[in-house]
Amino acid sequence: MKNKKIWFLVLLVILITQLSACRMLINDPEPSDLFNEVFDRLRTNHYLQPDDETLWFNAIQGMIDGLEDPYTTYFSQAEFLAFQNTLGESFIGVGVTVENINEQVVIRKVWPGSPAEKGGLTPGDIITHVDGVDYRQKSYFDVLSAVIGEVDTTVEIGVSRLGSVNTIFVTMTRQEIDNPSVTMNVITKDSKTIGYLKVNTFGNQTLDNFKAYLDTLENDHNISGLIIDIRDNSGGYLHIVVPMLQLFLATKDQPMFSIEAYRNGVLEPEEFMATRSTQREYPVVTLINGFSASAAEVFASSMIEHGDYEVIGTPSYGKGTMQTTTRLTRGDGDELHISTGRWFTANNRWIDRYHSTITAVDPTILIEQNPYFFTYQIFLTTSETLTYDTVSPKTMNAQMILNALGYFVREDGYFDLKTQQAVALFQDNNQLEVTGDIDALTAQKLSTLIFEYKQNPAHDHQLSAAIGLILHD
């Protein structure tokens, strides 16, 4: 009798559990039904009276945002053209490279001689306003599209800068910015000739330009070594990186790097092998920094792990995913930029700042850059002056420039007596009115001289280290 009661209780528990499960299934709505209900109620009852198009696009953006992947993006036709523009040999704009960091549009690079540099914008500035419109809640490509425009048109950009309480507004005239994907230089020192190739991006013309310059360096200059500079290179097309690496890496059992990507719902791995029988006879050194990303990191890691080449600089950005852009059949020229896969180093390591335990490509030789390379040109209005016994980020920047130029002052932004004396000496040395205050003319001269300072390879600590390594190889 006792056993019968136990079995009865067991059966009763099973029956209750099954009934509860059935009830959950009956009451739990299909996600599509739930979505439609929310959609209809928002459309008919929300006080803002959103139209269907707004709700649909918000829903699309919500799907993308829910992935927590900063690189998957919905492009309008205009936004996609702006994106493609960044991989060309020139572009229309103010001369900045920007990055989407934590939903903020951060200036990563300011092109030398550009309107942005002349206006005083600097790496690290966060774009908050364009032509008086607050863009802090808008998408990355909304900002990009607003900044890019027609040649000789003006744009006012507002930025947030560390240490500055107020938004800094700068008005500039858009220009066609020369954006060569590769540039070449020849460095002669201690009777040795060293080739220097700066790769700014991996675009459509990069491989052809790179090979042509490399042939020139080898055949016309008989170089003793080569420096490949991919600092501030945010990446580009992965299929361009493969043949560039094959110019330097010799065949091994391991791949130069590998990928795994989804194609039509199927995860497909692929390895990329070296093809040369031997490596080039001269030493090759690669330069990287914290703004070397994606395809640039593929290049650097392959040179380290597969080629045993030296890489000098600071740890890279850490972008270990690949994106594919496809045109949407139901959009008016709109595109979907999707992260379809990951890349892995020759030693099968995944490097990604967001989702991996390995967050960067570490250089084989860690060399910090000259801190004065992070100063920016000073922009002052004709009525604005930096004076004694005041504190400002602009004064701090001016003090760093003075130190770089050999006038030794503090660097904390306080305009003390020694800073005033240094400014007066600087003015006297440069045929300016001697006041001890930094006015627009003094700021302009300081900006011109720090620009020239940065152009001197001897002041580039990382480049100097690469040259020294090749000289003593």
N, C-alpha and C positions, 0 to 999 in steps of 0.2 A: 504493500500500500504506500509505504514511504517512497519507494522508487518511482511509483506512478505519479506522485505529487511533484517530485523533482523534474521528471520528464515533462509534465504539464507546464511547469514554470518555464523550463527552457523553451518549449514550443511557443509559449505566450510571448516571451521576450523576442524571439525571432519574428513572430507575426507582427508585433508592435513596431519593430525596426523596419520591416518591409513596408508596412503601411505608412510609416513616417517618410521613408524614402520615396514612396509613390506620391505622397502628398507634396513633397518638395519638388518632384518632377512636374507635377500638375501646376503648382503655384509659381514655380520659377520660370519667368518669361524668357523667350528667345531674345538674345542680345539685339537682333535687328528690330524686334517689336518694341523693346525698351527704348532703343535709339529713336525710333519713329515717334514714340509717345513724347519723349523729352523734346524732340525737334518741334512737334506740333504745339506743345504747351508754351515753349519759348516764343514761337512765332506769333501766337495768338494772345498771350497774356503778359509778356514782358513789357515793361513800361517804355523801353527804348524802341519797341516795334521793329526788331531786326528783320530784314528781308531774307528770302530763301538763300540768295547767293552768299550773303554774309555768314549765315549759319553753316552752309555747306563748307565754305572755305575754312571757317573756324574748326569744323569737325576734322577736315583734312589735316590742318595744322596740329590739332590735338593728337591725332594718330602719330604724327612725326615726333612731336615733343615727348610723347610717352615712351619713345624708344631710348631717350636719354643719350642720343648720339648727335653730337653737334655738327656732324658732317653730312647727315641726310637732310636734304632741303628740297622744298618745292620752289621751282623757278617759274616766274612769269617769263614771257618772251623777252621783255626788256632786261629782267634780272639775268637771264641766261646769256644774253649778249654782253652784259657787263662782266659776267664771270669769264667768258671766252676772251674778252678784251685783255684780261690780266696775263694771258699766255702768249700774247703777240709780241712782236719786236718793237712796238710802240703802243702808247695808249693816250687817250685824252683824259686829263684830270689835273689834279694839283700836285701830284708827285709823291703819293704815299702808298705803301703796302700795308694792308690792315689784316687783322686776324679776329675771328669770332672766339672770344675767351669769356666763358661764364656769362653768355648772353650779352656781352659788351663788345663794342667794336673798338679794338685797340690798335693804335698805329704801331706797326712793327718796324717799318723802315721809312726813312725820308730820303728821297732821291736828291743827290747833290745838285745844287743849282736850280732846283725846282721852285715853283711858287710856294710850296709848303715850307721848304727850308728858309726861303727869304722871309716868310711870314712868321717864323719862329716856332713852328710845330716840331715836335720831337718824339722819338720812339717812347712808348709808354703812355702817351696821351690817349684819352678815351673820348671818342667822338660822341657828343651828346646832342648837338643841334646842327641843323643845316638850313640856312636861309631863314633863321628865326623859328623854325619848327622843331619841337622837342622830339628827338628820335630815340629816346631811351627805351621806350616800350615797343619800338618797331623792329622788324627783322634785320638781320645782318645785310641782306641783299637790298632791302629798302634803303638802307643808309648808303650802300655802294652805288645804287642807281641814282640817288640824289646828288652824290658828290661828283660823279662822272657826268659830263655834259658836252656842250659844243665849245669849240676853240674860241678863245677871246671873250667868253662870257664870264661874269663874276659869280662867285659863290662865297657866302659867309659860313664858316665852320666854327662851331663852339666846341671846346674840349674841356674835359676835366683833367686836372694835372695834380699829381701827388704833391702835397704841401701848399696848394693854392686853394683858398676857400671859395673863391668865386669862379664861375665859368669864364674861360678865356676865349674871346671871339676874335677871329682873324678873317679878313676879307682878302680873297685872292682871285686872280684871273686864270681861268683854265688854259692849259697849253697842251700841245702834243709833246708827250714825254718820251724821249728816246729810251727804249727798254730792250737793249740787245740782250739776248739770252746768254751770249758768250762774248767776253772781251779778252784780248791778248796783250801781254806785255813781256818784255825781255829785261831781265835783271842781270847786270854784269858786276861781279865782285870777286876780288882776289883771283883774277885771271880765269874765273869760271863763268859760264853763261847758264843762267837758270831761266827756264820758261815759266810763265805765270798765266794760267787760264782761270778767269772768274766766270763761274756758271751761275747766272741769276735765277734761272728757272729751267725746267725740262719741257720745252715747248716743241712745236712742230719743226722749227728750223734749227734746234739746238744741236742735234747730232751732226748735220752737215757742216755747220759752222765750227763745231768742236774739232771735227776731223780735219777740216781745212787749216785751222790754226795749228793743230798738232803737227801736221805735215810741214808747215812753214817753220815751226820751231825746230823740228828735227833736221830738215833738209837745208834750210837757209841759215840757221843759227847754230847747229850742231850742239844742242844743249847738253849740259852735264847733269841736269836734274829737272824735275817738273813739280810745280806747285799747282794743285787744283783747289780753288777757293769756292766752297759752297756755303759760306756763311750767309745768313739771311735769305737762303734759298728755301722757299716754302713748298717746293715739290713740283708737281706737274704730271706728265704722262709716264707711266711705268714702262711702257714699251720703248721709250727712248733711252731709259737707263740701261737696259739689257745690252745693246750693242756698244754703248759707251764703256761699260765694265769689261766687255769682251776685248776691248783695245788693250787692256792691262793685265787681266787675270789668265793664268795658265790652267789647263785642264787638271781636274782632280776628281776623286770619287764623289765628293760632296758637291752640291749645287752652289752657285754664287749666292743665291737666295731662292726661296720658294714662296708660293702663295696657295691659299685655298679660298675659292670663291664660288658663290652660288650662281649657276646658270640654268635658267628655267626650272628652278626648284631643286636642282641636283648639286650637291657639294662636290666640286671638282678640284683636286690638288694638282699643282703644276710646278715643276722644277726648272730652273734656268741655269744651264751649264756654261762654263767657260769653253772657249774654242781654240785659244792659242796653245802652241806647244811649249812655249817659254814666255816668261814675263819680260818686259822691256829691260834693257841692260842698265839704265840709269835709275836712280832713286826717285820715287814719286811720293810726295807728301800732300795730304788733304787737310784743308782747314774747315772746321765746323764751329758753330756756336749754338746758343739757345734758340735761335730762330731758323736753324736748319731742320726741315721737317719732311716727313713722308718720303717721296722719291729721293730726296737728298740724304735721308737717313739710310735708305736702302743702299745707296752708293757708298756711303761712309762705312757702314757695317760690313759690306762685302769686301771693301779694300782692307779692313782690319782682319776679319775672320777667315776670309778665303785667300787673300793676297799677302797677308802678313806685312802690309804697308803701314807706315806711321800715319796717324791722324792727330793733328794738333788743334787745341782750342778748349772749348768748354762743352759740357753735356748738351745733347741736342734737345729738340722740342718734345718728341715722343708721340708720333702719330703712326699707329700700326695698322690702319685700315685703308682699304682701297674703295674708290667710288666710281660708279658708272652713271652716266647721264643718258636718260632715254626720253624721247618725245612722247607725250601723252596723246593718245588718239582722240580723246574727247576734250582736250584743251585747245585753246586758240594759240598754238605754238608754244604752249607751256611744257616744261621739262621737269622730270623728277630725278634728282641727284641722290643716288642710293649707295650706302655703304654695303657692298656686295661680298666683301671678303677681308682677309687679313694676309699680311706678308710676314715671313719668318727669315731670320738671318741664316747664314751658312751653317751655324751651329744650332739651328732650329730654335732660336729664341724669338719670342713675340715681344716687341717693344711698343708699349702704348701707355701714355700718361694717365688715361682714364680707367683702364680695365685690366692692366697687367701689373705684375709685381716688378717687372723691369720697365722703368719709365723713360729711359733715354739711352741713346748711343753714347757711351763714354769714350772720349778721346784716349789714345794710347799715351799721349803726353798732355797733361793739363796745364794750360797757359791762360791766365786771365788777361783780358784785353786792357789796354791803357784806359784808366778811368776817365781821362779827358776826352776820349772818343764819345762819351755819353753826354757831353755838353751839347747845347743847342744854340742856334743863333738867337740873339736877343732882339725882341721886337718891342719897341717903345713908340708911342705916338709922339708927335712933335711937342705936346704939352706935358708929357710924362717924364719924370726924372727920378733916378734912384739917388738918395741923399744920405748924409751922415745921420747916425743914430736911428735908423729905420731897419726893419726886418722884412725880407720877402724872398720867395723862391727865385725870382729874377736876380736878386743880389747874390744869392748862393751860386747860381749858374755863372754870373759875371766873375765872381771870385775864383771859381774853378778855371775859367778861361784865363784870368790874370796869372794864375799859378802855372798853367800850361805854357804861357808866353814868357815866364821867368820873373814875374812880379809876385813875391811871396806874401800871401795873406791868408787869413782864416777862411774856412769854407762852410760856415754854418748859416749864412744868410744875414748875419748882423753886420751892418755897415759901420764899422768902427773907425777910429782915427787912422790906423795903419792901412785900412782899405782906401780911405780917402787920400792918403799920401801916395799910395800905389797908383790910384786912378790919375792923380795929378801928374805923376811921373810918366805914365802911359800917354797922357794927353800931350805933354811936352815933347815926348819922343816921336809923336806922330802928327805934329803940327796942328794940333787942335787947341781950342781955347782952354786954358788951364783953370779949371774950377774945382776939381776934386769930386764933382758930381757926375754921374753917368746920365747924360742926356741922349737924345736920339742919334746924334752924330757920333758920339763916343761908342754907343751900343753898336752902331753899324760898323765902325772900324774894328771893334772887338770881334764881331761876327765874321768879318772878312778874314781876319788873321787866324781865327780858330778853324775856319774852313781850310785855309792853306796849310795849317798845322796837320790837319787830318789827312791831307793828300800826300804827306811825306811818309814813304814806307818805313823810314827809320823810327817813326813814332808808333807804328803798328806792332805791338808786342808779339802777337801771334804770327804775323808774317815774318817778323825778324827771327823768331824762333825757327820757323820753317827754313828760312835761308841759311841760318847757322847750322842746322842739321844736315842740309845738303852739302854745304861747304866742307864739313868735317866727316862726310861719309867715306 
